[in-house]
Amino acid sequence: MKIDIYTSTKNGEKHLSVAKGTKIEDLELPDTIDPELLTLSPFKTRLEIELKVEHNAVDQADVIAQIEEKGYAVHGAKRVISLSR
């Protein structure tokens, strides 16, 4: 599944993702959504996610399940860096 990832302008660690090509202004977001996700950066990042391939920053299964259920996914992103000698 190809997705477009938008970042909150209020908190850069919060993201809203949709299936590629979905217009976020057409989404019907619930009143209970995190208010920090109501102001998204106009810039978007496109990513292809697959259940069978692990991604080091996104829980792909969760994002896919949310998009299939609600039309969008709310998530964070993580990057783990390990240093060793």
SEFIZA-3560 file (N, C-alpha, C; in Angstrom, 3 decimals):
REM SEFIZA-3560
<numar><xx>0.857</xx><yy>-1.174</yy><zz>0.000</zz><atom>N</atom></numar>
<numar><xx>0.000</xx><yy>0.000</yy><zz>0.000</zz><atom>CA</atom></numar>
<numar><xx>0.903</xx><yy>1.237</yy><zz>0.000</zz><atom>C</atom></numar>
<numar><xx>0.613</xx><yy>2.153</yy><zz>-0.882</zz><atom>N</atom></numar>
<numar><xx>1.342</xx><yy>3.423</yy><zz>-0.900</zz><atom>CA</atom></numar>
<numar><xx>0.549</xx><yy>4.426</yy><zz>-0.068</zz><atom>C</atom></numar>
<numar><xx>1.270</xx><yy>5.128</yy><zz>0.812</zz><atom>N</atom></numar>
<numar><xx>0.608</xx><yy>6.086</yy><zz>1.682</zz><atom>CA</atom></numar>
<numar><xx>1.281</xx><yy>7.452</yy><zz>1.588</zz><atom>C</atom></numar>
<numar><xx>0.525</xx><yy>8.477</yy><zz>1.935</zz><atom>N</atom></numar>
<numar><xx>1.059</xx><yy>9.821</yy><zz>2.086</zz><atom>CA</atom></numar>
<numar><xx>1.050</xx><yy>10.116</yy><zz>3.577</zz><atom>C</atom></numar>
<numar><xx>2.183</xx><yy>10.590</yy><zz>4.096</zz><atom>N</atom></numar>
<numar><xx>2.315</xx><yy>10.878</yy><zz>5.520</zz><atom>CA</atom></numar>
<numar><xx>2.388</xx><yy>12.389</yy><zz>5.705</zz><atom>C</atom></numar>
<numar><xx>1.516</xx><yy>12.901</yy><zz>6.569</zz><atom>N</atom></numar>
<numar><xx>1.505</xx><yy>14.317</yy><zz>6.911</zz><atom>CA</atom></numar>
<numar><xx>1.953</xx><yy>14.462</yy><zz>8.364</zz><atom>C</atom></numar>
<numar><xx>2.659</xx><yy>15.537</yy><zz>8.662</zz><atom>N</atom></numar>
<numar><xx>3.178</xx><yy>15.776</yy><zz>10.003</zz><atom>CA</atom></numar>
<numar><xx>2.461</xx><yy>16.948</yy><zz>10.648</zz><atom>C</atom></numar>
<numar><xx>2.158</xx><yy>16.811</yy><zz>11.938</zz><atom>N</atom></numar>
<numar><xx>1.544</xx><yy>17.900</yy><zz>12.691</zz><atom>CA</atom></numar>
<numar><xx>2.506</xx><yy>19.081</yy><zz>12.748</zz><atom>C</atom></numar>
<numar><xx>1.989</xx><yy>20.280</yy><zz>12.520</zz><atom>N</atom></numar>
<numar><xx>2.832</xx><yy>21.472</yy><zz>12.645</zz><atom>CA</atom></numar>
<numar><xx>2.993</xx><yy>21.863</yy><zz>14.107</zz><atom>C</atom></numar>
<numar><xx>2.173</xx><yy>21.295</yy><zz>14.975</zz><atom>N</atom></numar>
<numar><xx>2.235</xx><yy>21.598</yy><zz>16.410</zz><atom>CA</atom></numar>
<numar><xx>3.163</xx><yy>20.627</yy><zz>17.150</zz><atom>C</atom></numar>
<numar><xx>3.306</xx><yy>19.411</yy><zz>16.606</zz><atom>N</atom></numar>
<numar><xx>4.131</xx><yy>18.395</yy><zz>17.244</zz><atom>CA</atom></numar>
<numar><xx>4.688</xx><yy>17.486</yy><zz>16.150</zz><atom>C</atom></numar>
<numar><xx>5.940</xx><yy>17.651</yy><zz>15.833</zz><atom>N</atom></numar>
<numar><xx>6.577</xx><yy>16.914</yy><zz>14.744</zz><atom>CA</atom></numar>
<numar><xx>6.677</xx><yy>15.420</yy><zz>14.944</zz><atom>C</atom></numar>
<numar><xx>6.264</xx><yy>14.931</yy><zz>16.124</zz><atom>N</atom></numar>
<numar><xx>6.300</xx><yy>13.491</yy><zz>16.374</zz><atom>CA</atom></numar>
<numar><xx>4.960</xx><yy>12.830</yy><zz>16.117</zz><atom>C</atom></numar>
<numar><xx>3.964</xx><yy>13.623</yy><zz>15.699</zz><atom>N</atom></numar>
<numar><xx>2.630</xx><yy>13.083</yy><zz>15.421</zz><atom>CA</atom></numar>
<numar><xx>2.361</xx><yy>13.161</yy><zz>13.925</zz><atom>C</atom></numar>
<numar><xx>1.832</xx><yy>12.055</yy><zz>13.388</zz><atom>N</atom></numar>
<numar><xx>1.623</xx><yy>11.952</yy><zz>11.949</zz><atom>CA</atom></numar>
<numar><xx>0.219</xx><yy>11.440</yy><zz>11.641</zz><atom>C</atom></numar>
<numar><xx>-0.283</xx><yy>11.848</yy><zz>10.495</zz><atom>N</atom></numar>
<numar><xx>-1.545</xx><yy>11.341</yy><zz>9.971</zz><atom>CA</atom></numar>
<numar><xx>-1.243</xx><yy>10.827</yy><zz>8.577</zz><atom>C</atom></numar>
<numar><xx>-1.575</xx><yy>9.569</yy><zz>8.334</zz><atom>N</atom></numar>
<numar><xx>-1.307</xx><yy>8.956</yy><zz>7.034</zz><atom>CA</atom></numar>
<numar><xx>-2.601</xx><yy>8.541</yy><zz>6.363</zz><atom>C</atom></numar>
<numar><xx>-2.593</xx><yy>8.614</yy><zz>5.045</zz><atom>N</atom></numar>
<numar><xx>-3.743</xx><yy>8.232</yy><zz>4.228</zz><atom>CA</atom></numar>
<numar><xx>-3.242</xx><yy>7.453</yy><zz>3.020</zz><atom>C</atom></numar>
<numar><xx>-4.140</xx><yy>6.733</yy><zz>2.380</zz><atom>N</atom></numar>
<numar><xx>-3.775</xx><yy>6.052</yy><zz>1.137</zz><atom>CA</atom></numar>
<numar><xx>-3.336</xx><yy>7.099</yy><zz>0.115</zz><atom>C</atom></numar>
<numar><xx>-2.362</xx><yy>6.754</yy><zz>-0.679</zz><atom>N</atom></numar>
<numar><xx>-1.824</xx><yy>7.662</yy><zz>-1.692</zz><atom>CA</atom></numar>
<numar><xx>-2.946</xx><yy>8.339</yy><zz>-2.477</zz><atom>C</atom></numar>
<numar><xx>-2.829</xx><yy>9.650</yy><zz>-2.603</zz><atom>N</atom></numar>
<numar><xx>-3.779</xx><yy>10.400</yy><zz>-3.407</zz><atom>CA</atom></numar>
<numar><xx>-5.016</xx><yy>10.875</yy><zz>-2.666</zz><atom>C</atom></numar>
<numar><xx>-5.203</xx><yy>10.438</yy><zz>-1.419</zz><atom>N</atom></numar>
<numar><xx>-6.356</xx><yy>10.878</yy><zz>-0.633</zz><atom>CA</atom></numar>
<numar><xx>-6.183</xx><yy>12.340</yy><zz>-0.257</zz><atom>C</atom></numar>
<numar><xx>-7.220</xx><yy>13.131</yy><zz>-0.444</zz><atom>N</atom></numar>
<numar><xx>-7.166</xx><yy>14.542</yy><zz>-0.050</zz><atom>CA</atom></numar>
<numar><xx>-7.543</xx><yy>14.648</yy><zz>1.413</zz><atom>C</atom></numar>
<numar><xx>-6.612</xx><yy>15.137</yy><zz>2.236</zz><atom>N</atom></numar>
<numar><xx>-6.898</xx><yy>15.177</yy><zz>3.674</zz><atom>CA</atom></numar>
<numar><xx>-8.025</xx><yy>16.147</yy><zz>4.005</zz><atom>C</atom></numar>
<numar><xx>-8.228</xx><yy>17.159</yy><zz>3.170</zz><atom>N</atom></numar>
<numar><xx>-9.324</xx><yy>18.096</yy><zz>3.438</zz><atom>CA</atom></numar>
<numar><xx>-10.694</xx><yy>17.443</yy><zz>3.235</zz><atom>C</atom></numar>
<numar><xx>-10.745</xx><yy>16.287</yy><zz>2.567</zz><atom>N</atom></numar>
<numar><xx>-11.997</xx><yy>15.566</yy><zz>2.368</zz><atom>CA</atom></numar>
<numar><xx>-12.283</xx><yy>14.548</yy><zz>3.472</zz><atom>C</atom></numar>
<numar><xx>-11.328</xx><yy>14.343</yy><zz>4.389</zz><atom>N</atom></numar>
<numar><xx>-11.533</xx><yy>13.383</yy><zz>5.472</zz><atom>CA</atom></numar>
<numar><xx>-12.540</xx><yy>13.917</yy><zz>6.478</zz><atom>C</atom></numar>
<numar><xx>-13.331</xx><yy>13.017</yy><zz>7.006</zz><atom>N</atom></numar>
<numar><xx>-14.249</xx><yy>13.376</yy><zz>8.086</zz><atom>CA</atom></numar>
<numar><xx>-13.633</xx><yy>12.875</yy><zz>9.382</zz><atom>C</atom></numar>
<numar><xx>-12.881</xx><yy>13.753</yy><zz>10.033</zz><atom>N</atom></numar>
<numar><xx>-12.198</xx><yy>13.388</yy><zz>11.256</zz><atom>CA</atom></numar>
<numar><xx>-13.149</xx><yy>13.536</yy><zz>12.447</zz><atom>C</atom></numar>
<numar><xx>-13.060</xx><yy>12.622</yy><zz>13.413</zz><atom>N</atom></numar>
<numar><xx>-13.951</xx><yy>12.702</yy><zz>14.572</zz><atom>CA</atom></numar>
<numar><xx>-13.595</xx><yy>13.890</yy><zz>15.469</zz><atom>C</atom></numar>
<numar><xx>-14.564</xx><yy>14.331</yy><zz>16.256</zz><atom>N</atom></numar>
<numar><xx>-14.330</xx><yy>15.430</yy><zz>17.194</zz><atom>CA</atom></numar>
<numar><xx>-13.293</xx><yy>15.059</yy><zz>18.248</zz><atom>C</atom></numar>
<numar><xx>-13.086</xx><yy>13.777</yy><zz>18.461</zz><atom>N</atom></numar>
<numar><xx>-12.173</xx><yy>13.307</yy><zz>19.501</zz><atom>CA</atom></numar>
<numar><xx>-10.721</xx><yy>13.215</yy><zz>19.028</zz><atom>C</atom></numar>
<numar><xx>-10.439</xx><yy>13.542</yy><zz>17.772</zz><atom>N</atom></numar>
<numar><xx>-9.067</xx><yy>13.427</yy><zz>17.285</zz><atom>CA</atom></numar>
<numar><xx>-8.176</xx><yy>14.429</yy><zz>18.017</zz><atom>C</atom></numar>
<numar><xx>-6.948</xx><yy>14.062</yy><zz>18.198</zz><atom>N</atom></numar>
<numar><xx>-5.963</xx><yy>14.924</yy><zz>18.848</zz><atom>CA</atom></numar>
<numar><xx>-5.925</xx><yy>16.272</yy><zz>18.127</zz><atom>C</atom></numar>
<numar><xx>-6.164</xx><yy>17.380</yy><zz>18.831</zz><atom>N</atom></numar>
<numar><xx>-6.197</xx><yy>18.691</yy><zz>18.175</zz><atom>CA</atom></numar>
<numar><xx>-4.878</xx><yy>19.059</yy><zz>17.488</zz><atom>C</atom></numar>
<numar><xx>-3.775</xx><yy>18.463</yy><zz>17.933</zz><atom>N</atom></numar>
<numar><xx>-2.493</xx><yy>18.741</yy><zz>17.273</zz><atom>CA</atom></numar>
<numar><xx>-2.446</xx><yy>18.184</yy><zz>15.852</zz><atom>C</atom></numar>
<numar><xx>-3.368</xx><yy>17.277</yy><zz>15.536</zz><atom>N</atom></numar>
<numar><xx>-3.397</xx><yy>16.701</yy><zz>14.190</zz><atom>CA</atom></numar>
<numar><xx>-4.345</xx><yy>17.449</yy><zz>13.260</zz><atom>C</atom></numar>
<numar><xx>-4.906</xx><yy>18.532</yy><zz>13.734</zz><atom>N</atom></numar>
<numar><xx>-5.804</xx><yy>19.322</yy><zz>12.884</zz><atom>CA</atom></numar>
<numar><xx>-5.048</xx><yy>20.347</yy><zz>12.053</zz><atom>C</atom></numar>
<numar><xx>-3.788</xx><yy>20.577</yy><zz>12.388</zz><atom>N</atom></numar>
<numar><xx>-2.941</xx><yy>21.479</yy><zz>11.609</zz><atom>CA</atom></numar>
<numar><xx>-1.759</xx><yy>20.663</yy><zz>11.114</zz><atom>C</atom></numar>
<numar><xx>-1.801</xx><yy>20.303</yy><zz>9.853</zz><atom>N</atom></numar>
<numar><xx>-0.776</xx><yy>19.430</yy><zz>9.270</zz><atom>CA</atom></numar>
<numar><xx>0.100</xx><yy>20.206</yy><zz>8.303</zz><atom>C</atom></numar>
<numar><xx>1.321</xx><yy>19.772</yy><zz>8.198</zz><atom>N</atom></numar>
<numar><xx>2.228</xx><yy>20.430</yy><zz>7.271</zz><atom>CA</atom></numar>
<numar><xx>1.749</xx><yy>20.201</yy><zz>5.847</zz><atom>C</atom></numar>
<numar><xx>1.874</xx><yy>21.206</yy><zz>5.007</zz><atom>N</atom></numar>
<numar><xx>1.462</xx><yy>21.033</yy><zz>3.616</zz><atom>CA</atom></numar>
<numar><xx>2.364</xx><yy>20.057</yy><zz>2.876</zz><atom>C</atom></numar>
<numar><xx>3.492</xx><yy>19.776</yy><zz>3.459</zz><atom>N</atom></numar>
<numar><xx>4.446</xx><yy>18.871</yy><zz>2.853</zz><atom>CA</atom></numar>
<numar><xx>4.065</xx><yy>17.455</yy><zz>3.210</zz><atom>C</atom></numar>
<numar><xx>4.192</xx><yy>16.579</yy><zz>2.296</zz><atom>N</atom></numar>
<numar><xx>3.873</xx><yy>15.184</yy><zz>2.575</zz><atom>CA</atom></numar>
<numar><xx>5.005</xx><yy>14.279</yy><zz>2.129</zz><atom>C</atom></numar>
<numar><xx>5.091</xx><yy>13.159</yy><zz>2.763</zz><atom>N</atom></numar>
<numar><xx>6.091</xx><yy>12.155</yy><zz>2.432</zz><atom>CA</atom></numar>
<numar><xx>5.354</xx><yy>10.931</yy><zz>1.919</zz><atom>C</atom></numar>
<numar><xx>5.738</xx><yy>10.424</yy><zz>0.792</zz><atom>N</atom></numar>
<numar><xx>5.116</xx><yy>9.217</yy><zz>0.258</zz><atom>CA</atom></numar>
<numar><xx>5.965</xx><yy>8.015</yy><zz>0.656</zz><atom>C</atom></numar>
<numar><xx>5.291</xx><yy>6.949</yy><zz>1.054</zz><atom>N</atom></numar>
<numar><xx>5.978</xx><yy>5.743</yy><zz>1.500</zz><atom>CA</atom></numar>
<numar><xx>5.180</xx><yy>4.536</yy><zz>1.043</zz><atom>C</atom></numar>
<numar><xx>5.877</xx><yy>3.484</yy><zz>0.679</zz><atom>N</atom></numar>
<numar><xx>5.199</xx><yy>2.230</yy><zz>0.368</zz><atom>CA</atom></numar>
<numar><xx>5.394</xx><yy>1.302</yy><zz>1.554</zz><atom>C</atom></numar>
<numar><xx>4.280</xx><yy>0.824</yy><zz>2.110</zz><atom>N</atom></numar>
<numar><xx>4.360</xx><yy>-0.086</yy><zz>3.248</zz><atom>CA</atom></numar>
<numar><xx>3.773</xx><yy>-1.433</yy><zz>2.868</zz><atom>C</atom></numar>
<numar><xx>4.366</xx><yy>-2.479</yy><zz>3.437</zz><atom>N</atom></numar>
<numar><xx>3.934</xx><yy>-3.842</yy><zz>3.157</zz><atom>CA</atom></numar>
<numar><xx>3.969</xx><yy>-4.638</yy><zz>4.446</zz><atom>C</atom></numar>
<numar><xx>2.967</xx><yy>-5.469</yy><zz>4.649</zz><atom>N</atom></numar>
<numar><xx>2.909</xx><yy>-6.283</yy><zz>5.864</zz><atom>CA</atom></numar>
<numar><xx>4.097</xx><yy>-7.234</yy><zz>5.984</zz><atom>C</atom></numar>
<numar><xx>4.572</xx><yy>-7.742</yy><zz>4.884</zz><atom>N</atom></numar>
<numar><xx>5.619</xx><yy>-8.758</yy><zz>4.908</zz><atom>CA</atom></numar>
<numar><xx>7.018</xx><yy>-8.183</yy><zz>5.095</zz><atom>C</atom></numar>
<numar><xx>7.162</xx><yy>-6.874</yy><zz>4.976</zz><atom>N</atom></numar>
<numar><xx>8.477</xx><yy>-6.245</yy><zz>5.066</zz><atom>CA</atom></numar>
<numar><xx>8.497</xx><yy>-5.325</yy><zz>6.288</zz><atom>C</atom></numar>
<numar><xx>9.457</xx><yy>-5.558</yy><zz>7.192</zz><atom>N</atom></numar>
<numar><xx>9.542</xx><yy>-4.737</yy><zz>8.393</zz><atom>CA</atom></numar>
<numar><xx>10.072</xx><yy>-3.352</yy><zz>8.047</zz><atom>C</atom></numar>
<numar><xx>9.487</xx><yy>-2.344</yy><zz>8.659</zz><atom>N</atom></numar>
<numar><xx>9.944</xx><yy>-0.966</yy><zz>8.473</zz><atom>CA</atom></numar>
<numar><xx>10.460</xx><yy>-0.489</yy><zz>9.811</zz><atom>C</atom></numar>
<numar><xx>11.603</xx><yy>0.172</yy><zz>9.823</zz><atom>N</atom></numar>
<numar><xx>12.221</xx><yy>0.525</yy><zz>11.091</zz><atom>CA</atom></numar>
<numar><xx>11.609</xx><yy>1.740</yy><zz>11.778</zz><atom>C</atom></numar>
<numar><xx>10.697</xx><yy>2.452</yy><zz>11.139</zz><atom>N</atom></numar>
<numar><xx>10.146</xx><yy>3.657</yy><zz>11.764</zz><atom>CA</atom></numar>
<numar><xx>8.629</xx><yy>3.635</yy><zz>11.920</zz><atom>C</atom></numar>
<numar><xx>7.940</xx><yy>2.727</yy><zz>11.235</zz><atom>N</atom></numar>
<numar><xx>6.474</xx><yy>2.729</yy><zz>11.234</zz><atom>CA</atom></numar>
<numar><xx>5.952</xx><yy>1.318</yy><zz>11.496</zz><atom>C</atom></numar>
<numar><xx>4.934</xx><yy>1.216</yy><zz>12.346</zz><atom>N</atom></numar>
<numar><xx>4.251</xx><yy>-0.061</yy><zz>12.569</zz><atom>CA</atom></numar>
<numar><xx>3.280</xx><yy>-0.242</yy><zz>11.395</zz><atom>C</atom></numar>
<numar><xx>3.768</xx><yy>-0.895</yy><zz>10.358</zz><atom>N</atom></numar>
<numar><xx>3.019</xx><yy>-1.001</yy><zz>9.111</zz><atom>CA</atom></numar>
<numar><xx>1.666</xx><yy>-1.676</yy><zz>9.274</zz><atom>C</atom></numar>
<numar><xx>1.604</xx><yy>-2.743</yy><zz>10.056</zz><atom>N</atom></numar>
<numar><xx>0.334</xx><yy>-3.463</yy><zz>10.242</zz><atom>CA</atom></numar>
<numar><xx>-0.709</xx><yy>-2.546</yy><zz>10.859</zz><atom>C</atom></numar>
<numar><xx>-0.311</xx><yy>-1.758</yy><zz>11.855</zz><atom>N</atom></numar>
<numar><xx>-1.240</xx><yy>-0.847</yy><zz>12.510</zz><atom>CA</atom></numar>
<numar><xx>-1.703</xx><yy>0.251</yy><zz>11.558</zz><atom>C</atom></numar>
<numar><xx>-0.780</xx><yy>0.828</yy><zz>10.810</zz><atom>N</atom></numar>
<numar><xx>-1.137</xx><yy>1.895</yy><zz>9.867</zz><atom>CA</atom></numar>
<numar><xx>-2.092</xx><yy>1.366</yy><zz>8.797</zz><atom>C</atom></numar>
<numar><xx>-1.800</xx><yy>0.217</yy><zz>8.234</zz><atom>N</atom></numar>
<numar><xx>-2.671</xx><yy>-0.373</yy><zz>7.209</zz><atom>CA</atom></numar>
<numar><xx>-4.057</xx><yy>-0.652</yy><zz>7.786</zz><atom>C</atom></numar>
<numar><xx>-4.108</xx><yy>-1.243</yy><zz>8.980</zz><atom>N</atom></numar>
<numar><xx>-5.400</xx><yy>-1.567</yy><zz>9.603</zz><atom>CA</atom></numar>
<numar><xx>-6.222</xx><yy>-0.306</yy><zz>9.846</zz><atom>C</atom></numar>
<numar><xx>-5.590</xx><yy>0.757</yy><zz>10.343</zz><atom>N</atom></numar>
<numar><xx>-6.319</xx><yy>2.010</yy><zz>10.591</zz><atom>CA</atom></numar>
<numar><xx>-6.848</xx><yy>2.615</yy><zz>9.294</zz><atom>C</atom></numar>
<numar><xx>-6.020</xx><yy>2.629</yy><zz>8.253</zz><atom>N</atom></numar>
<numar><xx>-6.457</xx><yy>3.200</yy><zz>6.970</zz><atom>CA</atom></numar>
<numar><xx>-7.623</xx><yy>2.393</yy><zz>6.400</zz><atom>C</atom></numar>
<numar><xx>-7.532</xx><yy>1.073</yy><zz>6.487</zz><atom>N</atom></numar>
<numar><xx>-8.621</xx><yy>0.242</yy><zz>5.968</zz><atom>CA</atom></numar>
<numar><xx>-9.910</xx><yy>0.447</yy><zz>6.762</zz><atom>C</atom></numar>
<numar><xx>-9.787</xx><yy>0.694</yy><zz>8.070</zz><atom>N</atom></numar>
<numar><xx>-10.971</xx><yy>0.857</yy><zz>8.913</zz><atom>CA</atom></numar>
<numar><xx>-11.550</xx><yy>2.271</yy><zz>8.851</zz><atom>C</atom></numar>
<numar><xx>-10.685</xx><yy>3.292</yy><zz>8.929</zz><atom>N</atom></numar>
<numar><xx>-11.159</xx><yy>4.677</yy><zz>9.075</zz><atom>CA</atom></numar>
<numar><xx>-10.860</xx><yy>5.585</yy><zz>7.891</zz><atom>C</atom></numar>
<numar><xx>-9.975</xx><yy>5.140</yy><zz>6.996</zz><atom>N</atom></numar>
<numar><xx>-9.581</xx><yy>5.994</yy><zz>5.878</zz><atom>CA</atom></numar>
<numar><xx>-8.344</xx><yy>6.829</yy><zz>6.176</zz><atom>C</atom></numar>
<numar><xx>-7.845</xx><yy>6.749</yy><zz>7.396</zz><atom>N</atom></numar>
<numar><xx>-6.634</xx><yy>7.453</yy><zz>7.797</zz><atom>CA</atom></numar>
<numar><xx>-6.015</xx><yy>6.712</yy><zz>8.980</zz><atom>C</atom></numar>
<numar><xx>-4.750</xx><yy>7.026</yy><zz>9.273</zz><atom>N</atom></numar>
<numar><xx>-4.076</xx><yy>6.434</yy><zz>10.422</zz><atom>CA</atom></numar>
<numar><xx>-3.379</xx><yy>7.539</yy><zz>11.199</zz><atom>C</atom></numar>
<numar><xx>-3.467</xx><yy>7.466</yy><zz>12.502</zz><atom>N</atom></numar>
<numar><xx>-2.761</xx><yy>8.384</yy><zz>13.390</zz><atom>CA</atom></numar>
<numar><xx>-1.630</xx><yy>7.585</yy><zz>14.022</zz><atom>C</atom></numar>
<numar><xx>-0.414</xx><yy>8.104</yy><zz>13.937</zz><atom>N</atom></numar>
<numar><xx>0.725</xx><yy>7.350</yy><zz>14.459</zz><atom>CA</atom></numar>
<numar><xx>1.913</xx><yy>8.259</yy><zz>14.707</zz><atom>C</atom></numar>
<numar><xx>2.893</xx><yy>7.687</yy><zz>15.350</zz><atom>N</atom></numar>
<numar><xx>4.174</xx><yy>8.341</yy><zz>15.531</zz><atom>CA</atom></numar>
<numar><xx>5.168</xx><yy>7.695</yy><zz>14.589</zz><atom>C</atom></numar>
<numar><xx>6.393</xx><yy>8.043</yy><zz>14.762</zz><atom>N</atom></numar>
<numar><xx>7.465</xx><yy>7.411</yy><zz>13.987</zz><atom>CA</atom></numar>
<numar><xx>8.643</xx><yy>7.265</yy><zz>14.927</zz><atom>C</atom></numar>
<numar><xx>9.366</xx><yy>6.213</yy><zz>14.780</zz><atom>N</atom></numar>
<numar><xx>10.519</xx><yy>6.024</yy><zz>15.641</zz><atom>CA</atom></numar>
<numar><xx>11.730</xx><yy>5.667</yy><zz>14.805</zz><atom>C</atom></numar>
<numar><xx>12.851</xx><yy>6.065</yy><zz>15.305</zz><atom>N</atom></numar>
<numar><xx>14.108</xx><yy>5.708</yy><zz>14.662</zz><atom>CA</atom></numar>
<numar><xx>15.065</xx><yy>5.336</yy><zz>15.783</zz><atom>C</atom></numar>
<numar><xx>15.523</xx><yy>4.104</yy><zz>15.792</zz><atom>N</atom></numar>
<numar><xx>16.421</xx><yy>3.647</yy><zz>16.825</zz><atom>CA</atom></numar>
<numar><xx>17.806</xx><yy>3.516</yy><zz>16.230</zz><atom>C</atom></numar>
<numar><xx>18.758</xx><yy>4.147</yy><zz>16.895</zz><atom>N</atom></numar>
<numar><xx>20.147</xx><yy>4.074</yy><zz>16.442</zz><atom>CA</atom></numar>
<numar><xx>20.966</xx><yy>3.432</yy><zz>17.547</zz><atom>C</atom></numar>
<numar><xx>21.704</xx><yy>2.406</yy><zz>17.206</zz><atom>N</atom></numar>
<numar><xx>22.530</xx><yy>1.729</yy><zz>18.185</zz><atom>CA</atom></numar>
<numar><xx>23.996</xx><yy>1.974</yy><zz>17.831</zz><atom>C</atom></numar>
<numar><xx>24.752</xx><yy>2.336</yy><zz>18.824</zz><atom>N</atom></numar>
<numar><xx>26.177</xx><yy>2.523</yy><zz>18.642</zz><atom>CA</atom></numar>
<numar><xx>26.903</xx><yy>1.482</yy><zz>19.476</zz><atom>C</atom></numar>
<numar><xx>27.907</xx><yy>0.884</yy><zz>18.899</zz><atom>N</atom></numar>
<numar><xx>28.678</xx><yy>-0.103</yy><zz>19.652</zz><atom>CA</atom></numar>
<numar><xx>30.135</xx><yy>0.012</yy><zz>19.250</zz><atom>C</atom></numar>
<numar><xx>30.962</xx><yy>-0.513</yy><zz>20.106</zz><atom>N</atom></numar>
<numar><xx>32.409</xx><yy>-0.480</yy><zz>19.831</zz><atom>CA</atom></numar>
<numar><xx>32.880</xx><yy>-1.836</yy><zz>19.435</zz><atom>C</atom></numar>
//
